[in-house]
Amino acid sequence: FIDLSDDFFKDCEHKNKDWHKLVFSLSFFHAIIQERRKFGPLGFNIRYEVNDSDLSISYATLSMFINSVGADDRIPWDAMLYMTGHINYGGRVTDDWDRVCLLSILKKYYNQTVLEK
């Protein structure tokens, strides 16, 4: 999260605080997934190579979704969960229980409550 520049935050056309909160939330999710890998079979059943490219494409996907909603429109949570959880991160997950675990963690960080004060 520290490596993100001010220009990165300015790139998103969505000018309210949702962008900043969701970027932090996504970064935190990525950190948790990275740390779980260190615990071997206690973290995931299979060791998956999760790297910064997964995070980068998830940032781009998040930006696309946030830029597509208007000021009064709802954020498409289901679509964001699917793209980030099933495709960006879950694309290489082969174990069903690992997928359930990954999506359960993501749902804690991609929801309406992260936008509240």
C-alpha positions as CSV (number, residue, x, y, z in Angstrom):
1,F,0.0,0.0,0.0
2,I,2.9,2.3,0.7
3,D,4.2,1.8,-2.8
4,L,1.1,3.3,-4.4
5,S,1.7,6.8,-5.7
6,D,-0.5,9.9,-5.5
7,D,-1.0,9.6,-9.2
8,F,-2.5,6.1,-8.8
9,F,-5.2,7.6,-6.5
10,K,-5.8,10.4,-8.9
11,D,-6.2,8.1,-11.9
12,C,-9.7,7.0,-10.8
13,E,-12.4,9.3,-12.1
14,H,-14.5,8.5,-9.1
15,K,-13.7,11.4,-6.8
16,N,-15.3,10.3,-3.5
17,K,-13.7,8.3,-0.7
18,D,-15.0,4.9,-2.0
19,W,-12.0,4.6,-4.3
20,H,-9.5,5.1,-1.5
21,K,-11.3,2.8,0.9
22,L,-11.7,0.0,-1.6
23,V,-8.0,0.2,-2.7
24,F,-7.0,-0.1,1.0
25,S,-9.4,-3.0,1.4
26,L,-8.1,-4.8,-1.7
27,S,-4.5,-4.2,-0.6
28,F,-5.3,-5.7,2.8
29,F,-7.0,-8.7,1.2
30,H,-3.9,-9.3,-0.9
31,A,-1.6,-9.1,2.2
32,I,-3.7,-11.7,4.0
33,I,-3.6,-14.1,1.0
34,Q,0.1,-13.6,0.8
35,E,0.6,-14.4,4.5
36,R,-1.7,-17.4,4.4
37,R,0.7,-19.0,1.8
38,K,3.5,-19.0,4.4
39,F,1.6,-21.5,6.6
40,G,1.6,-24.3,4.1
41,P,-1.3,-26.7,4.5
42,L,-2.8,-24.6,7.3
43,G,-3.2,-21.7,5.0
44,F,-4.3,-23.4,1.8
45,N,-4.4,-27.1,0.8
46,I,-2.2,-26.3,-2.2
47,R,0.5,-23.7,-2.4
48,Y,-0.6,-21.1,-5.0
49,E,1.7,-18.5,-6.6
50,V,-0.1,-15.2,-5.8
51,N,1.9,-12.2,-6.8
52,D,1.7,-8.5,-7.4
53,S,0.3,-9.0,-10.9
54,D,-2.9,-10.4,-9.3
55,L,-3.1,-7.2,-7.2
56,S,-2.4,-4.9,-10.2
57,I,-5.1,-6.4,-12.4
58,S,-7.5,-6.3,-9.4
59,Y,-6.7,-2.6,-9.0
60,A,-7.5,-2.1,-12.7
61,T,-10.7,-4.1,-12.4
62,L,-11.7,-2.1,-9.3
63,S,-11.0,1.2,-11.1
64,M,-13.1,0.0,-14.1
65,F,-16.1,-0.8,-11.8
66,I,-15.8,2.3,-9.8
67,N,-15.5,4.5,-12.8
68,S,-18.6,2.9,-14.4
69,V,-20.9,3.8,-11.6
70,G,-22.4,7.2,-11.2
71,A,-22.5,9.2,-8.0
72,D,-26.0,7.8,-7.1
73,D,-25.6,4.3,-8.5
74,R,-24.8,1.2,-6.4
75,I,-21.4,-0.5,-6.6
76,P,-21.8,-3.9,-8.4
77,W,-20.5,-6.0,-5.5
78,D,-21.4,-9.3,-7.0
79,A,-19.5,-8.5,-10.2
80,M,-16.5,-7.2,-8.3
81,L,-16.4,-10.3,-6.2
82,Y,-16.7,-12.6,-9.2
83,M,-13.9,-10.8,-11.2
84,T,-11.5,-10.5,-8.3
85,G,-12.3,-13.7,-6.4
86,H,-13.0,-16.2,-9.2
87,I,-10.9,-14.8,-12.1
88,N,-8.0,-12.6,-10.8
89,Y,-7.1,-14.5,-7.7
90,G,-9.1,-17.7,-8.1
91,G,-8.1,-18.5,-11.6
92,R,-5.2,-20.7,-10.5
93,V,-7.0,-22.1,-7.4
94,T,-7.7,-25.8,-8.1
95,D,-8.9,-27.0,-4.7
96,D,-12.6,-26.3,-3.9
97,W,-12.0,-25.7,-0.2
98,D,-9.2,-23.2,-1.0
99,R,-11.6,-21.4,-3.4
100,V,-14.2,-21.2,-0.6
101,C,-11.6,-19.9,1.8
102,L,-10.4,-17.3,-0.6
103,L,-13.9,-16.1,-1.5
104,S,-14.9,-16.0,2.2
105,I,-11.9,-13.8,3.0
106,L,-12.6,-11.5,0.0
107,K,-16.2,-11.0,1.0
108,K,-15.0,-9.5,4.3
109,Y,-13.1,-6.8,2.4
110,Y,-15.4,-6.2,-0.6
111,N,-18.7,-5.2,0.8
112,Q,-20.8,-2.1,1.7
113,T,-19.5,-2.0,5.3
114,V,-16.0,-1.1,4.3
115,L,-17.3,2.2,2.9
116,E,-18.9,3.3,6.2
117,K,-17.1,5.5,8.6
